[in-house]
Amino acid sequence: MSPCNHRLPWCSGVDSSNESAKILQTAGEGSVATLEPETVLERGYVLGHDEQELQRLKNQGDTYRSVTEQAIRLSGVGPGMRVVDIGCGAGDVTLLLASIVGPGGEVIAVDTAREAVEATRQRVDEAGQSNVHFLCEDAGTLMLEAPVDAVVGRLILMHVPDPVGVLRTLSGQIAPGGLVLFMEMDIESLVVEPELPLVTTWLDRVLSTFQRLGIDSRPGLRMRDQFVEAGLPTPRMQQFGVISSGRDPGTVDQLVDLISTLKPAMIETGVVQDDFDLDELSAKLEADANWVNPLIVDPPLIAAWARV
């Protein structure tokens, strides 16, 4: 089975603009809608920040929590450090960082979307963490009052229009000897074995939607060159993996949740021509996964880090 035919973009990110993107309808029968390059850049994080998407991000965070913590600790983030979490989303990385740096450290959770900042604030309060502060700012223009020891981001660079510019800006906010750590996926490395035709069809539709929205499907493989172009040292890199089974709780739900979030864009860009019933689709996917119980190698999380 070719891994490129069985891939799924689990993702999160930061907004780069609040402006809505325009859809162009191409002329002719059977044509599809695509985004002009400039509107792709304007759209930013296309999945939004409503309650459904924030819950999806929490579920995704559960899947990748262990490997994210491994990457953070391996990079050198530790007790007493002042760390920025770029694109805090639903707060999963913020909470991990707060635990790792401890009461003697500080985490600054940053996101363009106020909904994400407030969701993170609520989770931090519920967890009883007192070492977290919050900023509603754009990653590309962030200016801190004082340098920090590290900047960390997970599944962020794939959603910003100028990853190199963001890395350059953020590295300027770090004290000498400090750390830049980003974690992105190689989405095309997802494998489902044995193949489930219905799962394959919808995985490819999800990926096609992302491609038509201008989102890179292999952002983890771009980071080495992006770091260097931004003026950073060649980063140390490591890949982290998660493997699950079709019958594991929540496995099918992750795909269905992502399809639900992307449904308007799927229709808008012509990936699907007609509306579809999510409950019916969910039941069919669940039945297939329970019957065959395939092995699922999730998209690996690739970490890249360097000292400034």
N, C-alpha and C positions, 0 to 999 in steps of 0.2 A: 504494500500500500504506500502510495506516495504521500509524505507528510504535507506537501503543498496543497493537496486536495481536501485536507481535513484539518482546518485551522479555525481559530476563533479569537477575535480581538477582545480579550478582557482589558479593560482600560479605565483610566480616570485622568483628570487633568485640570488645567486652569483655563479660564477664559482669556482671550486676547482682545476681545471687543464685545460690546453689547449690541452692535449694529446687526440687523438681520441680513442674512445672505439672500441673494436673488437667484432664482432658478431660471435657466434658459431652456426653452423647449426647442429642440432641433426639428427642422422641417422634415416631413416625409413619414410614410407609414412605417410603424414599428420602431420609431426613433425613441431615444431615451433622454431624460433630462440630465444635464451635467451642470457643475458650478464653474463659472468663470474663475480663472486663477486668482484674481484680486478678491473675489467674494469668498473663496476658500480661506484666504488669509484673514478676512474680516470675521468669519464665523467663529473661530476659536474652538472652544470645547463644545462640540455639537450635541452632546448627550444631555445638556442642561443640568439643572440642580434642583429639580422638584423632589418631592418626598420619595417617589418611586425610584428615581435615579440614586438618591442618597442611600436608600436602603440597599440597592444593588451594589453600591460601592462598599457598604458594610459587609455584605455577603462575600464580595470579592476579597475584602481585607481578611476575612476569616480564612479563606483558602490560602492566601499568600503570607499570612502573619509570620509563620515560623521561618520561612526562607528570607523574608524581609529583615527579621531580627538578626539572622545569621549575617546577612550582608552588612547591616549597620555596625555590628560589633566587629566584624572582620576589617572593616575600613578604618577603624580606630576611634570611632565615637565612643566616649566613655563618661564616667562620673565627673561632675563639676563643669562640663562644657556648656557654652552658650551656642545653641543650634537653631537654625531657621528651617522650618518645614515648608517648602514651596509647594503650593497647590494642595492644601491640607484636605480638601474634599470632605469626606465624612469623618475624618479625624483619626483613622487607624494608625498612620505613621506618627502623627503627633503624640498619641498615647504611648506608643512604643518608645519614642525618643524621650518622653517625660520620665518614663520608668528607668531608662538606661542612664540618663544624665543625673537622675536623682535630685534630692532636695537642694543640693549645692549647685545644681546647674539650672539652666533656663532654656525653654523652647519658645520660639516665636512662630506661631502658626499663621501662614499667609495664604490668602486666596483672593482672587478677583471677585468671586461671587459672595455676596453677603449671606446668602442662604447656607453656603458651605461653612463660612466662618461661624455662624450661629449654631449650626449642627455640631461642629467640633467643640465649640464652647460648652454646649449642653452635655456632651459626652465627657468632657474633661471635668466639669462640675460633678457629674454623677460618679466619676471615678475618684473624686476627692483629691485631684492633683492641683497643687497650688503654684507650680513652677512654670505655668504656660501663659503667654500673652498672645494677643491676637491683632492682626493687621488685615484690613481689606484693601489690598494693593495689587497692582499688576507686576508680575515677575520681571518683565522687561524694563521696568522703570523704578524698581524698588531702591530706595535710599534709606539706610538705617542710621539711627543717631550715633551708634558706636559699632565698631567691627565685632564680628562674631567668630567663634572657633570653627564652625562648620555650617555648610548649607547642604541640605538633603532634599531630594525630590524623587517620588516614585510615580512612574507612568505620566510624566509631565511633558517631556521634550517632544513627544509625538504630536502634541496638541498645540504647540506654540508656533507662530509663523516664522520665527527666526531663532532656532535653538542656539546657534552660535552666539548671537547677540545677547540672549538671555544668560548663557554661561559666562560671557565676558562681563556683563553687568553684575552678576551675582558674585563672581570671583573678586570683584572690587570691593565687596562688603565684608571680606574675610581678613582677619588678622594674619600677619606673616606666619607661615608654618601651618596655617589652618587647612581645612579639608573641604573638598567639593566631592559629593557623592550623589550620583543619579542612578536610578534603576529603571530599566525599560525592558520590553519584551521582544522576542522574536516570534511574532504571531504565527508565521507560516510554519513553525516547527511543531505545531499541535498535531497529535496523532490520535486517531480512534481506531482500535484494532480488536475484533474484526470490524470492517466497515458496516455502518448502518446507512442505507440509502437516504432515508428521510433526514437523518442528522446531517449527512454530507450535503444534501441540497440546501439546508438552511444555514449551515456553516458558510458555504460558498456565497449565499445571498448576503449574509452579514458582512463578509469580507468585501464583496462587490460594492456594498453600500459605503463602507469606509473608503474604498478606493475612489469612488465617485465624489466623495466629500473631500478628497485630497489628503487623506490621512495615511501616513507611511505604515506599512504592515510589518516592517523589520527595523524598528527604531533602535533596538538594542545593538544592532550591528553598525550603527552610524556613530555611536558615541566616541569611539577612539578618535576619529578624524574631527569630530565636532570639538572635542576638548582641545586638540592641538590647534585648530583654526582659531579658537577663542584665546589662544595665548597661554594655555595651561600645559603642564608637562603631559607626556603620553601617560594615560591612566593605566593603573592596574585594573584588570577586569576578571570577573568570575561569573560563571553561570550557575543558577540555582533552579532545581526542578521540583515539581509537584506531580504525583501520579495518583489517580483515583480510578474507581470502577463505576460502571453505569448505574449500579444499584445503590451506590453511596448516597445518603441523604443530601439533597440540594444540588446534585450534579446536573440534572436536567433543568432544575429551576434557574440555574445561572444562565443557560442558553436562552430559556424562555424570557427571562427578565430583560436580557439584552435585546432580543427580538422586539419585545414590547416597547422598550425605549426607542429603538430605531425604526419602528413601524411607520411613522409619518415620513421619515427620510427615505425609507425603502420605496414607498409609493411615489413620493415627490421626485425621486431621481430615476424612476422607471425600473428599479430592480424587480419589483413585483407590479403587475398591472392592475390587480384588483385587491379589494379589502379582504382580510382573512380573519377567521375566528381564532383568537389566541387560546381560549380554553380548549377548543377541539384539537388544535395543534399540540398543546401541552400534553393532553391525554395520549395522543398518538406517539409522541416522543418518549413519554414515560413508559408506555407499553413496550416499545421497541427496546429501550434501555434495560428494562427489567427482564425481558425475555432472553436477550443475548448477553447482557452484562459485560459490555466491552471494557477493555483496558483503555484508559484515557491518559495520555501524556500531555498535560497542560502546557501552554506556551511557557518556555523557560523565562525566568526573571534574570536579566543580565545586569550586573552591577559594574559601574566604572567609577573609580575614585582617584583623586590626585591631591597632592599638597601644593599650596600656592607659595 
